[in-house]
Amino acid sequence: MASEQLQSYSVWDRTTRLFHWINFLSILVLIAVGLVIYNSRSFGLSTEGKILAKELHVYAGYVFAINLFWRIIWGFLGNRFARWRAVLPMGKGYGASVKAYVTGEKTSWLGHSPVGRLAVTLLLILLFVQAVTGLVLAGTDVYFPPFGSMIAEWVAADGVDPATLVPYAREMTDPAAYQEMRNFRGPFIETHEIVFFVLLGV
């Protein structure tokens, strides 16, 4: 019986592979530090320790967000397997690919399978939501860019330079404005935590 010959194909370009590694490593750091923040009371973190943990989380989040933003751009510039028409569940022939997959027709795909493209789309949406909510929380929690200066100006007490605000220093803030900010923060932190646990599950 003649043996089948296997042939290798170059699918993922260097930039796409680099994105995956940076994404993987930054998410590991974000999970580890995020769990410390989430369980800060159980760990007995001091206020200074919690601020440090949040700052580390934000720095890792910057790496994660910039990497994700670059992947979005690379979806228009990369090779044909990295481009959005080959990654997202759309484009010419996608319907036929789904039909072949569902009916069990013997076939193969270079890149993601039809179901894989659906999974990647869901994952990218979740990652994008985490990046956006995380950037907002970087501003509300530790006054970091890109929204930190606006948040600081919002909550700073009269006579306090917003640039000098310190996280958790409530005495430097206007009580009413600070409470408004916390109310604004609520949906973002809830979404951030929910998506975090969803990502852990997938």
TORLO-154096 format. One record per atom (N, C-alpha, C, O, CB): residue in three letters; x, y, z. Coordinates in steps of 0.02 Angstrom, whole numbers, plus 50000, padded with zeros to 5 digits. Glycine has a CB too. Layout:
ALAXYZ/...
END
This chain:
MET500434994150000/MET500005000050000/MET500455006250000/MET500905006950041/MET499525000050062/ALA500315010749954/ALA500715016749949/ALA500585021350008/ALA500015022350028/ALA500575020549883/SER501115023850036/SER501035028350093/SER500855035350069/SER501095037650017/SER501675028450136/GLU500435038750108/GLU500255045550091/GLU500835050250104/GLU501185049650155/GLU499625047750130/GLN500935054750059/GLN501465059650067/GLN501185065850101/GLN500685068650080/GLN501795061449999/LEU501535068050153/LEU501335074050188/LEU501725079950161/LEU502315079450146/LEU501435073450264/GLN501385085450154/GLN501705091450128/GLN501585097150178/GLN501025098050202/GLN501435093350058/SER502105100850192/SER502035106450239/SER501925112950200/SER502175113750144/SER502665107150284/TYR501545117450230/TYR501395123850200/TYR501565129350249/TYR501455128750309/TYR500655124350178/SER501835134750224/SER501975140550265/SER501335144850267/SER501145147750216/SER502585144650238/VAL501015145150326/VAL500375148650332/VAL500455155150371/VAL500315160550346/VAL499865144150367/TRP500675154550434/TRP500705160450477/TRP501375164050469/TRP501905161150479/TRP500605158450551/ASP501335170350451/ASP501945174250442/ASP502255175950510/ASP501955174850562/ASP501805180750402/ARG502865178650508/ARG503235179950569/ARG502865184850615/ARG502855184050676/ARG503925182750552/THR502565190050585/THR502205195050625/THR501625191950662/THR501505193450721/THR501965200750581/THR501245187550629/THR500675184350661/THR500905179750717/THR500595179550770/THR500275180350610/ARG501455176050707/ARG501715171750760/ARG501955175850819/ARG501845174050877/ARG502285167350733/LEU502285181450804/LEU502515185850858/LEU501925188650897/LEU501955189150959/LEU502945191550829/PHE501395190550862/PHE500785192850896/PHE500535187650946/PHE500365189351003/PHE500235194650846/HIS500505181450924/HIS500245176150967/HIS500675175251030/HIS500405174451085/HIS500215169550929/TRP501335175551023/TRP501765174751081/TRP501715180551129/TRP501675179651190/TRP502495173851058/ILE501705186651102/ILE501635192551146/ILE500955192451180/ILE500905193951239/ILE501725199051106/ASN500445190651142/ASN499765190151170/ASN499745185051227/ASN499465186451280/ASN499265188351116/PHE500035179251215/PHE500045173951265/PHE500405176051328/PHE500145175251384/PHE500375167651236/LEU500995178951321/LEU501395180851379/LEU501085186651417/LEU501075186551479/LEU502105182651358/SER500825191551381/SER500515197251416/SER499885195051452/SER499745197551507/SER500355202851367/ILE499505190551423/ILE498895188051457/ILE499075184151519/ILE498725184551570/ILE498475183751409/LEU499615180251517/LEU499835176651577/LEU499975181551634/LEU499765180451691/LEU500455172451562/VAL500335186851618/VAL500495191951669/VAL499855195251693/VAL499775196351753/VAL500985197151642/LEU499415197051647/LEU498795200351666/LEU498355195951711/LEU498055198351758/LEU498405202351603/ILE498325189551695/ILE497935184851737/ILE498235184551807/ILE497875185051856/ILE497915177851705/ALA498895183551810/ALA499225182851876/ALA499125189051919/ALA498915188451977/ALA499965181451866/VAL499265194851891/VAL499195201051929/VAL498465202651942/VAL498285205051995/VAL499545206951893/GLY498045201251893/GLY497325202451901/GLY497025198451957/GLY496605200951994/GLY496965200951837/LEU497245192251965/LEU496985188052019/LEU497225190652087/LEU496865190252136/LEU497215180752010/VAL497835193352089/VAL498085196352151/VAL497655202352169/VAL497465203252227/VAL498835198452144/ILE497505206652120/ILE497085212552132/ILE496385210352155/ILE496115213152202/ILE497045216952069/TYR496105205552120/TYR495425203252134/TYR495375200352205/TYR494855201052238/TYR495205197952083/ASN495915197252228/ASN495915194152294/ASN496375197952343/ASN496675195052388/ASN496155186852289/SER496415204552333/SER496885208552373/SER496745208152447/SER497205208152488/SER496855215752350/ARG496115207752466/ARG495955207252538/ARG496195200552566/ARG496465200252621/ARG495205208052550/SER496085195252528/SER496305188652551/SER497065188352558/SER497325185152604/SER496065183152503/PHE497415191852513/PHE498145191952516/PHE498395197052567/PHE498995197252582/PHE498425193552448/GLY497955201052595/GLY498155206052644/GLY498585211652615/GLY499025214152648/GLY498525202752699/LEU498445213452551/LEU498845218752520/LEU498715225452553/LEU498145227152569/LEU498685219252445/SER499245229252564/SER499175236052588/SER498945240452531/SER498925238252473/SER499855238652617/THR498755246652546/THR498555251352494/THR499125252152443/THR499005252252383/THR498355258052524/GLU499735252952468/GLU500315253652423/GLU500405247452380/GLU500575248052321/GLU500955255052464/GLY500305241652409/GLY500375235452372/GLY499845234852318/GLY499985232452263/GLY500325229552418/LYS499235236952334/LYS498695236652284/LYS498825241552227/LYS498705239952169/LYS498025238152317/ILE499085247452244/ILE499245252352191/ILE499795249552146/ILE499755250052085/ILE499475259052222/LEU500315246552176/LEU500855243652137/LEU500595238152091/LEU500785237752033/LEU501405240852183/ALA500155233852118/ALA499875228352077/ALA499475231252019/ALA499515228651963/ALA499435223852121/LYS499085236452032/LYS498685239351978/LYS499135242651926/LYS498985242351866/LYS498195244552007/GLU499675245751948/GLU500135248851900/GLU500475243551856/GLU500545244551796/GLU500665253051936/LEU500675237951886/LEU500965232451848/LEU500455229751798/LEU500625228151741/LEU501205226851894/HIS499835229151821/HIS499295226751778/HIS499195231451718/HIS499095229151662/HIS498635226051818/VAL499225237851731/VAL499145242751678/VAL499715242351628/VAL499595242551567/VAL499095249851707/TYR500335241851652/TYR500905241351606/TYR500855235151561/TYR500985235551501/TYR501565241251645/ALA500665229551591/ALA500565223451551/ALA499985224451503/ALA499985221951447/ALA500435217351596/GLY499475228151525/GLY498905229651483/GLY499085233951423/GLY498805233051369/GLY498365233051522/TYR499555238551432/TYR499785242551375/TYR500105238051322/TYR499965238851262/TYR500295247851399/VAL500525233451344/VAL500835228751296/VAL500295224851260/VAL500315224051199/VAL501325223951333/PHE499815222251298/PHE499255218451270/PHE498865222551219/PHE498715220151164/PHE498795215951326/ALA498685228751238/ALA498265232951195/ALA498635235051131/ALA498345234951077/ALA498035239151233/ILE499265237051138/ILE499655238951079/ILE499735233051032/ILE499685233750971/ILE500345241751100/ASN499865227251060/ASN499945221151020/ASN499295219550983/ASN499305217750924/ASN500155215251064/LEU498725220151018/LEU498075218850987/LEU497935223950931/LEU497685222050878/LEU497515218951040/PHE498085230250945/PHE497985235450894/PHE498405234050832/PHE498165234950776/PHE498165242450924/TRP499025231850842/TRP499455230250786/TRP499175224250746/TRP499215224150685/TRP500165228650809/ARG498885219450781/ARG498585213650746/ARG497995215850703/ARG497895213250648/ARG498365208250796/ILE497615220650728/ILE497055223250689/ILE497315226450625/ILE497035225250571/ILE496645228450730/ILE497845230350630/ILE498145233450571/ILE498425228050524/ILE498355228450464/ILE498705238350591/TRP498765223050555/TRP499075217750514/TRP498555213750476/TRP498715210550426/TRP499495213150559/GLY497935213750499/GLY497405210350463/GLY497265213450394/GLY496935210350352/GLY496775210550503/PHE497525219450383/PHE497465222750317/PHE498115222550278/PHE498125223750218/PHE497245229950327/LEU498675221050312/LEU499325221450280/LEU499685214750272/LEU500125214150229/LEU499765226150319/GLY499505209850312/GLY499875203550314/GLY499755199150254/GLY499425201150206/GLY499685199850376/ASN500045193150257/ASN499945188450201/ASN499215186150199/ASN498815188050242/ASN500415182350207/ARG499035182250149/ARG498325180650138/ARG498015176850196/ARG497405177050205/ARG498245176750074/PHE498415173250235/PHE498145169550291/PHE498045174050352/PHE497635172550396/PHE498605163750309/ALA498415179550355/ALA498365184150412/ALA497815189350401/ALA497615192650449/ALA499025187750423/ARG497575190050340/ARG497085195250325/ARG496385193350350/ARG496225187450358/ARG497065196650250/TRP495985198450362/TRP495335197350394/TRP494885192850354/TRP494495189050383/TRP494985203950406/ARG494925193050289/ARG494475188850249/ARG494645181450258/ARG494225177050243/ARG494525190650175/ALA495245179950283/ALA495435172950295/ALA495355171050369/ALA495405165250386/ALA496145171750273/VAL495235176050411/VAL495195174850483/VAL494475175150508/VAL494275170950549/VAL495625179850521/LEU494105180050485/LEU493415180950507/LEU492935176450468/LEU493095174350412/LEU493195188350500/PRO492355174850497/PRO491875170450463/PRO491495174050407/PRO490905175650415/PRO491385167450513/MET491835175250353/MET491535178850297/MET491955177550236/MET492455173850238/MET491465186550311/GLY491765180550181/GLY492165180050120/GLY491935174550073/GLY491515170350090/GLY492875178950138/LYS492205174850015/LYS492025170149962/LYS492195162949983/LYS492755161550005/LYS492385171849897/GLY491715158549975/GLY491835151549990/GLY491735149550062/GLY491785143650079/GLY492505149649970/TYR491585154450107/TYR491515152550177/TYR490895148150188/TYR490925143250225/TYR491465158850221/GLY490345149950154/GLY489735145950161/GLY489845138750139/GLY489615134050172/GLY489175148950120/ALA490205137750084/ALA490355131050060/ALA490805127350108/ALA490725121250118/ALA490685131349990/SER491265130850140/SER491705127750189/SER491315125350250/SER491445119950277/SER492255132650211/VAL490835129550272/VAL490415127550329/VAL490015121350311/VAL489955116750352/VAL489945133350350/LYS489725121350252/LYS489325115550230/LYS489745109250228/LYS489525103950251/LYS489025116850160/ALA490355109750202/ALA490795103950199/ALA490975101550269/ALA491015095550281/ALA491435105650160/TYR491085106250315/TYR491255104550384/TYR490675100950418/TYR490775095950451/TYR491455110750423/VAL490075103750409/VAL489475100950443/VAL489305094050416/VAL489115089650454/VAL488885105650435/THR489365093050351/THR489185086650321/THR489735081450328/THR489635075650310/THR489035087650248/GLY490315083450354/GLY490855078650365/GLY491235077050302/GLY491595072050299/GLY490575072450393/GLU491155081050251/GLU491525079950189/GLU492275080350201/GLU492515084950235/GLU491315085150135/LYS492635075550175/LYS493355075350186/LYS493685081050150/LYS493705081250088/LYS493645068550163/THR493945085550188/THR494285091350159/THR494795094050209/THR494825091650266/THR493775096850139/SER495175098750189/SER495665101750234/SER495705109250221/SER495515111650168/SER496375098350225/TRP495955112750271/TRP496005120050265/TRP496705122350283/TRP497015119750330/TRP495475123550310/LEU496945127150245/LEU497555130650266/LEU497335136550308/LEU496925140650286/LEU497985132950203/GLY497595137050368/GLY497355142150414/GLY496825139350459/GLY496855133550479/GLY497085148250375/HIS496325143550476/HIS495805141350522/HIS495245137750485/HIS495075139450428/HIS495515147450559/SER494955132750518/SER494365129350492/SER493765134150499/SER493835139250532/SER494235122650530/PRO493185132550469/PRO492605136950477/PRO492415138150549/PRO492255143850568/PRO492015133950440/VAL492425132950590/VAL492265133750661/VAL492815137750696/VAL492685141750740/VAL492165126950695/GLY493435136450676/GLY493995140150704/GLY493935147650691/GLY494115151650734/GLY494645137650676/ARG493685149550633/ARG493595156650617/ARG493065159750662/ARG493135165550682/ARG493405157450544/LEU492545156050678/LEU492035158550725/LEU492345159550794/LEU492225164550827/LEU491435153750728/ALA492735154650815/ALA493055154950881/ALA493535160850885/ALA493555164350936/ALA493425148450897/VAL493925161850833/VAL494405167450832/VAL494035174150835/VAL494255178650870/VAL494845167050769/THR493485174650799/THR493095180850800/THR492835182350870/THR492895187950895/THR492505180350752/LEU492555177250903/LEU492305178150972/LEU492885180251018/LEU492805184651059/LEU491975171650997/LEU493445176851011/LEU494025178351053/LEU494275185451042/LEU494435188951090/LEU494585173351040/LEU494315187650980/LEU494545194450965/LEU494065199650994/LEU494295204851018/LEU494615195350890/ILE493415198350991/ILE492925202951020/ILE493035203551095/ILE493045209051123/ILE492205200651005/LEU493125197851128/LEU493235197951201/LEU493885201551219/LEU493905205451266/LEU493255190751228/LEU494415200351180/LEU495055203651193/LEU494995211151183/LEU495285215151220/LEU495605200751148/PHE494625213151132/PHE494525220351118/PHE494145223651175/PHE494315229151196/PHE494155221351051/VAL493625220351200/VAL493245223051256/VAL493695223751317/VAL493655228751352/VAL492635218451273/GLN494115218751330/GLN494585219251386/GLN495065225051379/GLN495205228551427/GLN494975212751394/ALA495305226051318/ALA495785231551307/ALA495445238351319/ALA495735242651353/ALA496055231251235/VAL494845239251293/VAL494495245651300/VAL494315246951373/VAL494455252351400/VAL493865245851257/THR494005242051406/THR493805243051476/THR494425243851520/THR494415247751568/THR493375237251501/GLY494955240251504/GLY495565240851544/GLY495885247751539/GLY496135250351588/GLY496065235651521/LEU495875250751479/LEU496155257451471/LEU495745262651509/LEU496025267351537/LEU496175259251396/VAL495085261651511/VAL494665266251551/VAL494835265451625/VAL494905270451661/VAL493915264851539/LEU494895259251648/LEU495035257951719/LEU495735260351739/LEU495845262151796/LEU494965250451734/ALA496195260251691/ALA496865263051706/ALA496815270351725/ALA497195272851767/ALA497335262151645/GLY496335273751695/GLY496225280751712/GLY495855281751777/GLY496035286051817/GLY495845284151657/THR495335277751788/THR494935278651849/THR495285276351912/THR495175279051966/THR494275275051842/ASP495715271251905/ASP496015268151965/ASP496695271151984/ASP496835272152043/ASP496085260851953/VAL497115272451934/VAL497785274951949/VAL497975281151908/VAL498555283251907/VAL498305269551937/TYR497475284151875/TYR497575290351837/TYR498105289651782/TYR498475294351769/TYR497775295951883/PHE498135283751751/PHE498615282551697/PHE498295284251630/PHE497685284351624/PHE498845275151698/PRO498705285651578/PRO498455286951511/PRO498075280851483/PRO498185275251507/PRO499035288851463/PRO497645281851434/PRO497535288151398/PRO497005292651429/PRO496915298351406/PRO497345286551329/PHE496645290351480/PHE496095294351508/PHE496235297051577/PHE495815300451606/PHE495475290151510/GLY496825295551605/GLY496975297351673/GLY496945304751688/GLY496695306851740/GLY497635294851691/SER497215308851642/SER497225316051654/SER496515318851656/SER496365323351696/SER497635319651601/MET496075316351612/MET495385318651612/MET495025316651676/MET494645320551705/MET495015315751551/ILE495155310451699/ILE494845308051761/ILE495095312251820/ILE494715314251863/ILE495005300551773/ALA495745313651821/ALA496035317551875/ALA495735324551878/ALA495585327051932/ALA496805317951868/GLU495655327651820/GLU495345334351818/GLU494625334051842/GLU494375338751873/GLU495385337251747/TRP494285328551828/TRP493595327651848/TRP493525327351924/TRP493085330551953/TRP493305321251816/VAL493965323651957/VAL493865322152028/VAL494275326452076/VAL494155326352136/VAL494015314952041/ALA494765330152050/ALA495205333952095/ALA494815339152134/ALA494375342552107/ALA495765337352054/ALA494975339652198/ALA494655344652241/ALA494895351652221/ALA495415352452190/ALA494805343352315/ASP494505356652240/ASP494705363652227/ASP495385364952259/ASP495505363352317/ASP494175368552254/GLY495825368052220/GLY496485369752246/GLY496995364252239/GLY497585365252256/GLY496435371752316/VAL496785358352215/VAL497245352652206/VAL497425352052132/VAL496985351752089/VAL496925346052232/ASP498065351952118/ASP498305351052049/ASP498145343852028/ASP498405339152059/ASP499075352552043/PRO497735342851976/PRO497565336051955/PRO498175331651941/PRO498145325551951/PRO497135336251893/ALA498715334751919/ALA499325330851903/ALA499645327851965/ALA500065323351959/ALA499825335251867/THR499455330352024/THR499765327852086/THR499325322652121/THR499505320152174/THR499895333652133/LEU498755321052091/LEU498305316152124/LEU498645309452133/LEU499005307052089/LEU497665315352083/VAL498525306452190/VAL498795299852206/VAL498215294952213/VAL497715296552245/VAL499225300052272/PRO498265288952183/PRO497725284052191/PRO497565282752264/PRO498005282252306/PRO497915277652156/TYR496925282152278/TYR496655280652345/TYR496735286352395/TYR496575285552454/TYR497005274452372/ALA496975292152372/ALA497035297952417/ALA496385301952411/ALA496355307052377/ALA497665302452398/ARG495875299552445/ARG495215302552440/ARG495205309852463/ARG494795313752440/ARG494705298552480/GLU495655311552509/GLU495665318452535/GLU495855323552482/GLU495755329552491/GLU496145318852594/MET496135321152426/MET496335325652372/MET495785326552320/MET495875330252272/MET496975323152339/THR495235323152330/THR494695323252280/THR494075326752307/THR493975327352368/THR494525316152259/ASP493665329052261/ASP493015331752278/ASP492535325852289/ASP492455321752243/ASP492745336652223/PRO492225325252347/PRO491815319352363/PRO491265318052311/PRO491165312352291/PRO491495320152431/ALA490905323252291/ALA490355322252243/ALA490625320052175/ALA490355315452144/ALA489945328752236/ALA491155323352152/ALA491445321552087/ALA491735314552089/ALA491685310752040/ALA491985326652067/TYR492055312852145/TYR492355306152151/TYR491805300752148/TYR491905295552116/TYR492745305552217/GLN491245302052181/GLN490695297252179/GLN490405296652109/GLN490235291152088/GLN490155299152229/GLU490345302252074/GLU490125301952004/GLU490595297651962/GLU490375293651922/GLU490075309051975/MET491245298651973/MET491735294651936/MET491665287251952/MET491705283051907/MET492445297051952/ARG491555285652015/ARG491485278552034/ARG490855275552002/ARG490855269751983/ARG491455277852111/ASN490335279551998/ASN489725277151965/ASN489855275951891/ASN489615271051862/ASN489145282151974/PHE490225280451860/PHE490425279651790/PHE490855273451781/PHE490785269851731/PHE490805285851765/ARG491285272151829/ARG491745266451826/ARG491385259751831/ARG491615254751803/ARG492255266951883/GLY490825259551866/GLY490475253351881/GLY490385248551823/GLY490605242851826/GLY489825254851909/PRO490055250751768/PRO489945246151712/PRO490595243651680/PRO490625238051655/PRO489535249551659/PHE491115247751682/PHE491755245651652/PHE492095240151693/PHE492345235351665/PHE492225251751646/ILE492095240951760/ILE492415235851801/ILE492015229351800/ILE492305223951800/ILE492505238251873/GLU491345229951798/GLU490925223951795/GLU491045220151730/GLU491125214051730/GLU490185225751801/THR491055223851675/THR491185220651610/THR491875217651608/THR491965212051583/THR491105225751552/HIS492365221251634/HIS493065218851634/HIS493115212251673/HIS493455207651651/HIS493525224151666/GLU492785211851730/GLU492825205751771/GLU492445200051738/GLU492675194351739/GLU492535207151841/ILE491855201451710/ILE491465196151677/ILE491855193151619/ILE491905187051612/ILE490785198851653/VAL492125197551575/VAL492495195051517/VAL493125191451539/VAL493335186551507/VAL492675200951470/PHE493435193651594/PHE494015190251621/PHE493855182951636/PHE494235178451616/PHE494265193751685/PHE493305181751670/PHE493125174851688/PHE492885170851627/PHE492995164851624/PHE492585174851742/VAL492575174251579/VAL492385170851517/VAL493015168551480/VAL493045162951456/VAL491965175551471/LEU493515172951477/LEU494145171051443/LEU494495165351479/LEU494805161051448/LEU494605177151439/LEU494465165351546/LEU494755159751583/LEU494405153251564/LEU494725147951562/LEU494695160951659/GLY493755153651551/GLY493375147651534/GLY493505145051464/GLY493445139151451/GLY492645149051541/VAL493705149651419/VAL493825147451350/VAL494555146051338/VAL494755144151283/VAL493575152751300/
END
